[in-house]
Each structure stands twice: as structure tokens, then as C-alpha cells.
Amino acid sequence: MKWIDLTHIMRNRLPVYPGDSEMELVQTNELARDGYCNHRLTVNMHTGTHIDGPMHLIPSDRYISDFPLDTFIGKGTLIHAAGMSQIDYKEEYEDFIQEGTILILYTGHSSYFGEDNYFSEHPTLTKAFAELLVRKKIKLIGMDTPSPDKYPFEIHKYLFENQVLIAENLTNLDRLLSAKSFEIIALPLFIHADSSIARIIARVEE
């Protein structure tokens, strides 16, 4: 097995979605001065690689910590969508996407992470494609973009209404292109919040 990290490293002043509060990761104590080392992280749950839960955009009383662990772990399916400005339904996806898997969309957009156009010019999903995900009972969709849609976020809402979670700001998805098969482990914090920063990895069969 080979392990691939699909997570952007958490560092001070990581780029955030326009309008979100800035993140701060600072060292508060030093070993030589204080006898121990410590850091403080101030972050909203939609910074860097993270998982969106329904409470983020629709009326819901279900925190991200309420979802069972198997929601975040499962066989992965990869769609190569590089160069597409919009990811739409294709009949071939009916057989290609297996029911109950974790779907990963490779668009190549993560190469713009940290640049202004990363948040403004990303690919989006069509309603027809989102409907396919619901029919296939996808547990979670992960992508190397900041969002599956843009304001007013109708795709977000539709997926949430059907209990499909969304993992955003993934990276290194190109390393999955040659994988025969892989498993996704996408663990959010065990936190009483709408969504959570996450460490997302792939276990790849070589």
C-alpha cells in the first residue's frame, strides 16, 4: 500500500475564502524561554482542507460530530475533470461511479491555491451531476477546488439536503490518476460545529 496526503498543510495566514476571518497559527511559548513549547491556532472551520456539513448552509441540528465514522472512510472513485469549467452528467458515470463510495474530482485547480483566481474562477458542478451523486448514495464528494458551486450555493444545499458531505480544498489528486484502486480516509475533528478542518489521505493499492 502507498499513502498519499491530500491535505494542504496548516500554516500561518493560510488563504481563506473571501469574507472569512483570517487564520492565525503562532508559537506562544518557547522551550528555551518558558521550559516548554506551545502553539495557538485561531481558525474558522472552512479554512484549508475541510469537510462541510449540512448545518453550514441549510437548517439542520446535526453537527459534523454527529455523523458516524464510516461516513468519512470508504472506497474511492476518481473522476478526471481537468480542463472542465463545469462538471456535468455523463451517461458513462452511471456504471463508473459505484454506489456508496467517496467520489474524488480531479480538476487540477489546486495549482492555483494561494492565488486570487483560486476562489473566483474554479470549476463548478451542474444540478444533473449532483443528482447523480444522490442517486448513487455518495457519502462524500471531495475536490481540489474551494466549492462545488458559487452564490447562491444551490448545489451545496441540494447535496446537504440529501446527506452528501463535501470536502473542499484537496491537493495532490494528480497522484491518484494512475491508482488501480484506493481508499479515502477523511477525518474531521470530533467537534461540535457545522463543519471541520480535516486531514484527508488516500490509501492506494500499488
Secondary structure as UniProt FT lines:
FT   STRAND          2..5
FT   TURN            12..13
FT   TURN            18..19
FT   STRAND          24..29
FT   HELIX           31..34
FT   STRAND          38..42
FT   TURN            45..46
FT   STRAND          50..52
FT   HELIX           54..56
FT   HELIX           64..66
FT   HELIX           69..72
FT   STRAND          73..80
FT   TURN            82..83
FT   STRAND          86..87
FT   TURN            91..92
FT   HELIX           93..96
FT   TURN            99..100
FT   STRAND          102..106
FT   HELIX           109..112
FT   TURN            113..114
FT   HELIX           117..120
FT   STRAND          124..125
FT   HELIX           127..135
FT   TURN            136..137
FT   STRAND          140..143
FT   TURN            151..152
FT   HELIX           154..161
FT   TURN            162..163
FT   STRAND          165..168
FT   HELIX           173..176
FT   TURN            177..178
FT   STRAND          181..188
FT   STRAND          196..205
//
